[in-house]
Amino acid sequence: MTLWMVRVGKYGQREQLALNENVAAIGWEEVPDLSKIKSREQLSALLRQTYSDKKPKTLINWESQIWPFIHEMKRGDLVALPFKSRSVILIGEVTGDYQYRPDLPLDSRHTRPVKWKGEFPRAAFEQDILDSFAEMTVCRIQRHNAEERVKAIIAGKPIKVKLPGQEGGEEDEVEVAPSDIEQYALDQIRKYISQKFRGHVLTNLVAAILAAQGYQVRISPAGPDGGIDIMAGHGLLGFDRPRLAVQVKSGDGPIDIKVFHELQGAMKNVGAEQGLLVAWGGYKSSVEKESARHFFEIRLWDADDLVRMIQTHYEQLPEDIQAELPLKRIWTLVPTEEE
């Protein structure tokens, strides 16, 4: 059994398609049906013909990703799709050979049929596996016994391992720099926050972000809160609209639709027109569908959303929070020839 990672598109455009069609799909839309490609030499020639303006190094890189997708993946292998819209990893089992699907959108026609086993929060995966997910469009994930560890996550019994640099871990393995630097940074910051800001402390962090956005906030005391952790409003005393009710869930597991409906009821009790549901462990697809029906009423933040809000408003956060969460803004070159 092999574990593969397949991206869902630069902007996550293949996420819903993967769920609806039970497939893992890749782009390279200019490339025709690959069913008759039987050797890497044939694939290489086709890529040179299709992308005559690309550099040889780029074509070699693409070939190294497309070939495993069409020929090396086997039935029974696991495939992981890191989502862009939510802080989850979709895991499934490959159930068939490569298929070209002309019925699907142009950028999703190269497919593998998959039986999805579930969505798992990024927080369920150790950092070395997340780092591997930040590499290419298609790649095999195998460092540090990754296959067995992901199987254990699916079974609800995650395995802890000693990683290079840790006490008792191997020292000689060379780590590979990720290609998706942004996601790599998000994962690093998320891990740090999960260690430093747990429970009610995470509520204080969310309140600080809202205050930086211009809200007057009231934080409920630790303990039973009636479904509302923060109440916020604009204006000098916080009486002005929009009036916001916030629920913060700091657990690692995704929340279900019950939590969403509980916030709706709590909003009515306090006269809040709008709600914010912060779910550190993410939320199930049913919650995302329900939130679409209430677009002008409730917003959802998962761990990635919260990190991005921190990045946006970091300079306006209190000094004590900046001291607890030391971040530095950097600039990096964006790759221009990435599929």
N, C-alpha and C positions, 0 to 999 in steps of 0.2 A: 504494500500500500504506500502510495506516494502522496505528498501534500503539495498542491499547486496554489499559486496566487494569480488571480486574473483581475485586472482593474475594470471598473465600471464606466470608464470614460473620464476625461479630464474634469468635467463638471458633474459627474455622477449621472449622466444621461441614460445609462443602461441599467440603472438600479431597478426601476419598476418593471422593465421588460424582463429582467432576469427572474423576478418573482412570478410574473404573469405567465411567461412562456416556459418556465422551468429549464432555463439554459444559462450557460456562461457564454458570453459573446465578446468578440474583440472587434476593433475598428479596421483600419486599412481598407476603407471602402472602395478605393480605386482598384484593388486586387480582385480578380474574378474568382469563380468557384475553384477551390483548391483540391477537390476530390480526386483529380487525376494526377496530382503531384505525388510522385513516388520516391523522389530522392532530393537531397538538399541541393544538389547541383541544378535540378529543374527549378526549385524554388528560387535559388539565387539568380538564375537567368530571368525568371519572370519578374522578380523585383527590380532588376537592372532595366528591364524593358519598360516596366510600369512607372518607375521613378528615375528616369534618365537624368534628372537635374539634381539628384541627391548624391552626397559624398559616399564613396565606397565604405567608409567606416560606419556610416549610418545604416546602410543596407545590410551590412554584416550583423549589426546589432538587431535590426528588425528580423532578419532571418533566424537568429538565435532565439527569438521569442515565438515566431509564428510556427516554426518547425515542431517544437514540443507540443504546441496546442493541437496541431493537426495529426501528429503521429505518435508522440511519446506518451501522452495521457492515455491511461487504460481504464477500463470499466472497474469500478470499485475504488479508484483513487479519490482522495478528498480534494475539494477545490474551495478556496477562500476568496470572497469578494469583499474588500474593505469599502464600506459605503462612504459617500461624500456628504450626503444630506443629514445623516444621523451618525452618532458615534457607536456604530455596531459593525460587526464582521458577519457576513452571511456565509454559512458553511454548508456544503452539500457533497453528495457522492456522484461521481461521473457514471452515467448509465449507458452511454453509447459512444459511437465513433463520431468523428467530425462530420458536420452537416452544413451545407450552404443553404441558407433560408431566404430565398428571394421575396418571401411574403413579409419579411421584417424590414424595419427601417434600414437605409443604406449603410449606416455605420454600425450595424449589428447583425450582419448576415453570416459572418463566420462564427459558427456556434458549436457547442458541445451540450448534449442533453444532460441535465442534472436533476437529481432528487434532493431537494433542500431539506436539511436536518434542523435548521433553525437559525435565528439571529442571536448573536452573542455580543455583549458589550465589550468594547475595546479594553475596558478595565479588567476583564477576565483573563487577558493574555499578558504574559510577562514581556518586559521591554525588549528583549532580544528578538522575540517573534514579531512584535510590532515594527521593530527596525527592519526586519526582513520584508514586511509588507510594504515598506516605503521604498522599494527598489524599482523593478521594471514593470512593464505592462503585464507580461506573463513570465513567471519564473517558478522554479521548484524551491520549496522551503524545506530545508533539511538540517540546518545547523542545530546542535544541542538537542538532538532527538525530538525535533519539532513535531513530527508526525504523531508519535505516541502521546505527546503532551496535548495536542489539539484533540485527539480522540478522547483523552481523559476529560477535557473541558466539555465536550459534547455529552459525555456520560455524567457530568456534574461532579467529577472527582479530579480536579486539577492537580498536576504533579509539579512539585517544586524541584528545581535542579540547581546545581552549583555552576555558575557561569564564569567565563574567563575573567580573572581579576578579583573574583570573590575568594574568600578563604576556602580552600579545598577544591577550587575550580581549576580548570586547565589554564595554563599561562601562554601556550604557544600558538593558539589559534588566532588568525588574522581576521579582524572585523572588517566588513565591507561598508564603505560609505554609502548611505542611501541616496537615491536620485531625487526623491521627493523631500527636499529639505524642510518645506513648510510643515508637512505632516509629521516629519521626524521631530521638529521643534514642539508641535502641539502635543505629541505623545510624551515628550520629556516634561513639559510643563504640567500636563495632566497628572502624571505620576507623582510629581512633587506636591501638587495641590491635594491629591488623594491621601498623602501622608500627613500633611500639615493642617488641612482644613476639613475636619470630619464633623459630622453631626451639626450641632447648633453653630459651630464656628463657620461652617459653609454658609449658613444663613446670614451671618454678619458680613461675609464677603459679598454676597449678592446685594445686601442692603447698601454697602459702600459703593457698588457699581451704580445702583439706582440714584444714590445721592449725587454721584458724579454726573449723572444725566440730568440733574436739576430737580429731582423729587425730594420732598420732605418725607421721611420714612419713620415708621414705628415698628419696632421688632417685638414680636411676641416673646414672652419669657420662655425659657427652656421647659419642655414638658408638653402636656396636652394643649393644643392651640386652636381647637375648633376648626381645623382645616386651613388656617391662614397663619403663615409664619411672618409675613411682612404686609403692612398696609402703607400705601404711598400715594401722594397726591402733589400736584403742583401748587404754586402760590406760596406766599410768605408763611402761612400756617398749614399748608397742605390741603386746603379746602377746595382748590380749583381742579377742574377736570384736565386730563383723565384721572380718575380715581382707580387705583390699581390694587388688587389683592394677589398676593404671591404665596405659593406653596413651594417649599424646597425639600427635595428628596435626595439624601446623600448616600443612599445605598448603592451597591455595585450592580444590582440586577435591574433590568428594564421594568418600568412601571406599566400597569395595565389600564384599561378603560375606566375601571372603578375609581381610580385616583382622579382622573379627568373630570368625571361627573361629581365627585366630592367637592372639587374646587368650584364647579359651577354653582352648586348649592350654597357653598360658603360665600360666594360673591353676592348672591341675592340677600343673604342675611345681613351683610354690612353695607349694602348699597353701592358696591363697586361695579362700574360699567365694564371694566376690562380685567383680565387675569393673566398671570404669568406662572407657568408651571416649569420649575427647574428640576430636571431629573438627571442627576449625575451619572447614573447607570444607563441612561437612554430610555427609550419607550418603545413599546411594541407597535407593529404596523397598524393595528386597529386604532391606536391613539392618534397616529398621524392622519389617518383617514377622517377620524372624528374632528380633529382640529381644523381640517380643511373646510368642514361644514360651518365652523365657527371662527372663520378667518378674522372677523372684526371684533371678536370677543376675547379669545384666549391665544396666547403665544406659548410655544414650547422652546425651552433651552435644554440641550444636553451638555455633556462635558466640553465638547468642542466649541459650542456656542458660547459657553461661559468663558472659556479661555480667550476666545476672540474678543469678547466684551472687555475682558481685563486688559488685553493688548491695546484696544481702542482708547480706553479711559485711564490707563495706568498712571499718567502724570497727575491726574486729578484725585487719585486714591489717597487716603490718609497715610501719613509717614509710617505709622506702625505697621500697616498692611504691606507697604512697599518693603519695609525691613524684613517682614516674615516671608515675602515673596519677591526676592530680588531678580528683576528682569532687565535685559538690555536690548534695545532695538538695534538690529543690524541690517545691512543691505547685502543681497547676494544676486549673482547673475542668474537669470531664468533661462534654462535650456530652450532652444528654439526649434529643435528637430526631434520632438518627443511625440509619439503616437498616442 
